[in-house]
Amino acid sequence: MKTFEEAFSEKRLGDSKLRLKNVFFKSATYEGMFDQGIPNRKLIDHHVAMAKGEVALTTLSYGAVSANGRTFIDQMYIHDRSLKELKVLAHEVHLAGGKVSIQLTHCGYFSKNKEVKYPLAPSRVFNAYGSLSGILFSRAMSIEDMEMVAHDFAEAAQGVKEAGYDAIEIHMGHGYLLSQFLSPKTNKRKDAYGGSIENRARFPLEVLKKVQAKVGKDFPVLVKLNLSDGFKGGFTLEDCKYVAKELEKNGCTAIVLSGGFTSKTPFYLMRGDIPLGGMIKNGSSMAEKITMALFGPFIVKRYPFTPNFFLDQAKEIREVVRMPLVYLGGVDSKSGIEEILDAGFDFIAMARALIHDSDFLVKLKENQIEKTECNRCNKCVVEMDREGVKCVL
């Protein structure tokens, strides 16, 4: 049986040259720490705190690869002005003894960015998220659109590599563009990019290859991938097995296993309470507030929290690939960490326990605590859209 102490041994990230001081990642969790889309001091301090708190690799969330890849207009995207601040962040994380990655993504149709009248998606679908902002439908992507987006991913990856980042994470989960291609619920294409899982995975794999070609074989390229979408007719665990094997064949450095579809099952990943009152207050318009107040209890499904809630599904992926896998989901204690290591996972990612206390790992290591005091109220989710993600306890 592997022990908790073994988790703090230095470990190389797959076949890359990147060496990490332990197995712990700060999972990409939307921070909301931006001024008109530009990273601010809060964002730098947030990730520096993670590095000081024994996190080996801290991951910035949602770096849109282009202006039209933003979910909303004030969200960060990768360009010269944001890269200037991102470079400062990377430097300070390194000074604090950590390594840093950034999640690269494109929202697809999940958008209320009024600069984009018809957001891109695999197919034409109704956009409930943007409907109250007048963005009702997506536009099915052409081959030229796909080439452009793949190019944007590659350029963004190169930009953050030059800014000093140690790795990148391509977001293929949670209902954003690449996840929309993978999910049969949102991919209704009749060409080589729709239908079978082989076809639905084609474009996400093309993006991976384009990024790898741009940044070089020695630079770590991770992928965040759903175990399942969490609803009938979506991406399944069997689909995940196929995609995981293809990622392994194509030299992906590691897979961060996750789940849920932001526009349909947002709390499939964030198990626990639904902070509906705060979500209503955060509505960007009166219509949005009223809609959430009236229909929120029926729209947003609650999933009870249990420790290591994705472990049974994740074990099935562990059985079909040998490549590094990052476990994510309900990590809250020493015994839970030992259970994950015993199951053969190479790295462990966490979010809420570290948002509650950036010294969580330090305190575990020094036997000050046995588990997190985070109560899974999920009010930190509400804070993302206020002054930035934080624990309210």
ZIMODA-V196313 format. One record per residue. N is the residue number from 1. PSI is psi in whole degrees, 0 to 359 (999 if undefined). Layout:
# ZIMODA-V196313
<<N & PSI> <N & PSI>>
This chain:
# ZIMODA-V196313
<<1 & 133> <2 & 145> <3 & 161> <4 & 321> <5 & 328> <6 & 336> <7 & 342> <8 & 14> <9 & 148> <10 & 144> <11 & 135> <12 & 143> <13 & 94> <14 & 223> <15 & 3> <16 & 173> <17 & 357> <18 & 123> <19 & 132> <20 & 148> <21 & 344> <22 & 193> <23 & 4> <24 & 130> <25 & 146> <26 & 116> <27 & 147> <28 & 116> <29 & 125> <30 & 123> <31 & 324> <32 & 22> <33 & 72> <34 & 152> <35 & 108> <36 & 44> <37 & 359> <38 & 131> <39 & 138> <40 & 183> <41 & 326> <42 & 320> <43 & 317> <44 & 311> <45 & 323> <46 & 311> <47 & 331> <48 & 320> <49 & 323> <50 & 315> <51 & 318> <52 & 337> <53 & 25> <54 & 7> <55 & 128> <56 & 317> <57 & 112> <58 & 138> <59 & 119> <60 & 144> <61 & 148> <62 & 73> <63 & 97> <64 & 137> <65 & 353> <66 & 167> <67 & 323> <68 & 1> <69 & 5> <70 & 142> <71 & 322> <72 & 166> <73 & 332> <74 & 6> <75 & 153> <76 & 140> <77 & 163> <78 & 110> <79 & 181> <80 & 317> <81 & 318> <82 & 324> <83 & 328> <84 & 315> <85 & 326> <86 & 327> <87 & 319> <88 & 316> <89 & 312> <90 & 317> <91 & 316> <92 & 326> <93 & 318> <94 & 318> <95 & 331> <96 & 0> <97 & 13> <98 & 176> <99 & 160> <100 & 140> <101 & 168> <102 & 141> <103 & 126> <104 & 133> <105 & 174> <106 & 135> <107 & 339> <108 & 225> <109 & 347> <110 & 79> <111 & 142> <112 & 33> <113 & 107> <114 & 351> <115 & 345> <116 & 107> <117 & 316> <118 & 95> <119 & 153> <120 & 148> <121 & 167> <122 & 323> <123 & 167> <124 & 118> <125 & 159> <126 & 135> <127 & 87> <128 & 322> <129 & 320> <130 & 2> <131 & 322> <132 & 352> <133 & 7> <134 & 9> <135 & 87> <136 & 322> <137 & 153> <138 & 171> <139 & 129> <140 & 131> <141 & 139> <142 & 171> <143 & 322> <144 & 320> <145 & 316> <146 & 319> <147 & 321> <148 & 314> <149 & 319> <150 & 320> <151 & 318> <152 & 318> <153 & 315> <154 & 317> <155 & 320> <156 & 318> <157 & 316> <158 & 321> <159 & 315> <160 & 330> <161 & 314> <162 & 337> <163 & 0> <164 & 10> <165 & 148> <166 & 343> <167 & 167> <168 & 158> <169 & 115> <170 & 125> <171 & 107> <172 & 19> <173 & 186> <174 & 16> <175 & 13> <176 & 185> <177 & 308> <178 & 328> <179 & 324> <180 & 325> <181 & 321> <182 & 332> <183 & 126> <184 & 344> <185 & 328> <186 & 349> <187 & 103> <188 & 22> <189 & 152> <190 & 4> <191 & 201> <192 & 355> <193 & 12> <194 & 164> <195 & 254> <196 & 162> <197 & 328> <198 & 317> <199 & 318> <200 & 332> <201 & 351> <202 & 310> <203 & 314> <204 & 322> <205 & 327> <206 & 321> <207 & 314> <208 & 312> <209 & 321> <210 & 318> <211 & 314> <212 & 319> <213 & 328> <214 & 317> <215 & 346> <216 & 156> <217 & 338> <218 & 352> <219 & 127> <220 & 126> <221 & 107> <222 & 165> <223 & 131> <224 & 126> <225 & 138> <226 & 137> <227 & 320> <228 & 162> <229 & 337> <230 & 16> <231 & 158> <232 & 133> <233 & 3> <234 & 194> <235 & 133> <236 & 172> <237 & 324> <238 & 321> <239 & 317> <240 & 320> <241 & 316> <242 & 311> <243 & 319> <244 & 317> <245 & 324> <246 & 322> <247 & 320> <248 & 315> <249 & 328> <250 & 15> <251 & 20> <252 & 138> <253 & 317> <254 & 156> <255 & 129> <256 & 112> <257 & 128> <258 & 205> <259 & 164> <260 & 159> <261 & 110> <262 & 321> <263 & 351> <264 & 317> <265 & 61> <266 & 329> <267 & 12> <268 & 327> <269 & 317> <270 & 74> <271 & 149> <272 & 211> <273 & 158> <274 & 113> <275 & 65> <276 & 321> <277 & 314> <278 & 325> <279 & 323> <280 & 313> <281 & 329> <282 & 356> <283 & 138> <284 & 354> <285 & 163> <286 & 322> <287 & 320> <288 & 320> <289 & 315> <290 & 317> <291 & 315> <292 & 322> <293 & 319> <294 & 318> <295 & 352> <296 & 313> <297 & 336> <298 & 332> <299 & 316> <300 & 106> <301 & 141> <302 & 137> <303 & 120> <304 & 144> <305 & 133> <306 & 146> <307 & 142> <308 & 47> <309 & 341> <310 & 3> <311 & 317> <312 & 317> <313 & 316> <314 & 326> <315 & 327> <316 & 329> <317 & 322> <318 & 329> <319 & 340> <320 & 351> <321 & 154> <322 & 347> <323 & 163> <324 & 134> <325 & 138> <326 & 117> <327 & 138> <328 & 137> <329 & 97> <330 & 26> <331 & 118> <332 & 3> <333 & 167> <334 & 312> <335 & 325> <336 & 320> <337 & 317> <338 & 323> <339 & 319> <340 & 314> <341 & 320> <342 & 331> <343 & 358> <344 & 16> <345 & 142> <346 & 324> <347 & 162> <348 & 125> <349 & 145> <350 & 160> <351 & 291> <352 & 324> <353 & 326> <354 & 331> <355 & 320> <356 & 319> <357 & 109> <358 & 346> <359 & 16> <360 & 313> <361 & 322> <362 & 314> <363 & 324> <364 & 313> <365 & 324> <366 & 11> <367 & 28> <368 & 331> <369 & 164> <370 & 338> <371 & 167> <372 & 153> <373 & 4> <374 & 130> <375 & 9> <376 & 35> <377 & 338> <378 & 18> <379 & 343> <380 & 331> <381 & 319> <382 & 321> <383 & 337> <384 & 321> <385 & 11> <386 & 260> <387 & 6> <388 & 151> <389 & 133> <390 & 161> <391 & 137> <392 & 354> <393 & 999>>
